[in-house]
Amino acid sequence: DADFAREQAESVRLQILQQTATSALAQANFSPQSVLGFLG
């Protein structure tokens, strides 16, 4: 139903955010300057 679809969408969104954050941290460990540039 709609609630299930909404929960699934939110779950996927959170997973993507988590992966993005993990990726950003990996980049930060690799090159802090590049992340600072990315963040503006």
Secondary structure, DSSP 8 states (H G I E B T S, - for coil): -HHHHHHHHHHHHHHHHHHHHHHHHHHHHH-HHHHHHHH-
